[in-house]
Amino acid sequence: MNATVNENCIGCGLCAGTCPVCFTMGDDGLAHGGEVPANQLASAQDARDGCPVSAISIEE
């Protein structure tokens, strides 16, 4: 599975705080997604669901 962050990201950092294995904050001040290990899926989904601008998607 893979997590992606779209152009709606406002750089609040909620996703990186919720699931740091899957999301990082870049030098551009925005979040960046990555590979979602099976044992991190619930945390990644929590980050997606908590995103204030719905910028996160998780796909297989």
N, C-alpha and C positions, 0 to 999 in steps of 0.2 A: 504494500500500500504506500501511497505517496500523499503528502500534504502540500498544498499550494496556497499561496497568499496572493490575492489579486491587487489591482491598482487602487482599490478602496482603502487599503491599509492606512491607518493614521499614526502608526508607530507607538501605540499605547503600551505595548510589552506584555499584555495579559497572556497571550499565547505562550511566549517564551517563559513566563513565570509558571504557567500551568503545566506545560510539557516541554521542558528544556531539551529533551532528547530529540524532539521533532522540529522545534522552532528556535531560531536564533534571531537576534537583532543585528542587522547589518550596519556597516559604516554610514550608510545612507539614512539611518534612523528608522528604517522600516523592518518589519518582520519578514523572514524568509523561511519557507518550509523545507521539508526533506523527507527522507524515508521514514515510514512509520512501522517500527517493529511490532509484531503481534502483541507483545506484552505491554505496549504503550498505546494501543488503540483507544482504550477508554479515556486516557488522559488527553489524547489528541482530539477526541470527540468533545470532551469537556471544553477544550480550548476553542474549538470551532463554534460550539454552542454559546460560549461566553463572549465571542468577538462582538464588540459594540457596533461594528459596521458590516458584519457578515462577509468578511473578506477571505475566509478560509474554506477550502474544500478538501475533502479526503476522497481519494479514488484508488481503485485497485490497479 
